[in-house]
């Protein structure tokens, strides 16, 4: 049994602005995960194939695309930010500068 989300969708060579807007509106109704990722891939192909129709898109359409991108990448960004906040801290090393051996090593390194 094949997964419909994994099937390649045929994008017509020419789409008008209304058809692109319809694809964009469908993104907001698409569940997060692989089906949304596939829908975004299909939209990307359609946008690249129809640059003239892209010029007629409204700011609201662009906003809906950004919202869908945030759904797709938001979890990855949150995970990256959490990793950065945790951060692997390097332990601080205390050096006793009064120790004659340490002082001699520092002096040797400087010379």
Secondary structure, 3 states (H helix, E strand, C coil): CCCHHHCCCCCCCCCCHHHHHHHHHHHHHCCCCHHHHHHHHHHHHHHHHCHHHHCCCCHHHHHHHHHHHHHHHHHHHHHHHHHHHHCCCCCCCCCCCCCHHHHHHHHHHHC
